[in-house]
Amino acid sequence: MLTVDNLSKSFGKKTVLDNISVQLTHGVYGLLGPNGSGKTTFMRCVAGIYRYNGRIITPSNVGYLPQKFGAFRELTVYEVLEYFAELKGIPSNRQGKDIHDCLEDVNLWERHSDKVKTLSGGMIRRLGVAQALLGNPELILVDEPTAGLDPEERLRFKNLISQHREDCTILISTHIVEDVEALCDHIIILSHGKSICQDTPENIRKAAMKHVWHVSEKRQKELTSPYYILRREQIDGEAYLRVLSNEEQPGKSIQPTLEDGYINMIRGIR
């Protein structure tokens, strides 16, 4: 469980987080927001890396995967996890099994005796996931967890998260809406350092109902402001614009996706 009350964080005169309050119970939560919205700063505050104003209550056992995970290049994969096991206070008689299980989970056991410097970038990312899971933490914080992973390993990560979702609180910061849709029970959306939404993926999608339109590209000049062009799409060989707007447009109102709902929230069209 995680409780955040009136969290604020500034760097000099720049306010990065502005009075954020959230409460998370068991399950998987997605932290979404544009670049610069404060996602990584929020994670670092919760992980205890940054000083901050406000109150954060976390369990004693927290796993954290930072956006950039670095490990001692001259150590072996196994030795890196031994190091983290000591930092986490895992009893020595449990360390061997815990390390083996975590490396099996991320498909790295066969490389346990190899030095970190021999690993690819994706393997190092998987090692980072393993150390975050080490010790069965009650709260797991993962910042851009699938960055650098190939499709097979992304799927493995999603399966891993699904296995742990009933036992702990998991907070995933990402810009990949597809990952959030596949994994998360709830979504927190940050924009300009503020929490503008905390809801289920389905409710966020529904909030964009009657705001998403398919408009023939030939009729672009007929669009009524305000509107936002989400993307261009080909349908039966014809070019269409997927348009977000709370004004009626010269096209067909269509069912929104979660990504449409997310853009709808941060653009304020609801």
Secondary structure, 3 states (H helix, E strand, C coil): CEEEEEEEEEECCEEEEEEEEEEECCEEEEEECCCCCCHHHHHHHHCCCCCCEEEEECCCCEEEECCCCCCCCCCEHHHHHHHHHHHCCCCHHHHHHHHHHHHHHCCCHHHCCCEHHHCCHHHHHHHHHHHHHCCCCCEEEEECCCCCCCHHHHHHHHHHHHHHCCCCEEEEECCCHHHHHHHCCEEEEEECCEEEEEECHHHHHHCCCCCEEEEEHHHHHHCCCCCEEEEEEEECCEEEEEEECCCCCCCEECCCCHHHHHHHHHHCCC
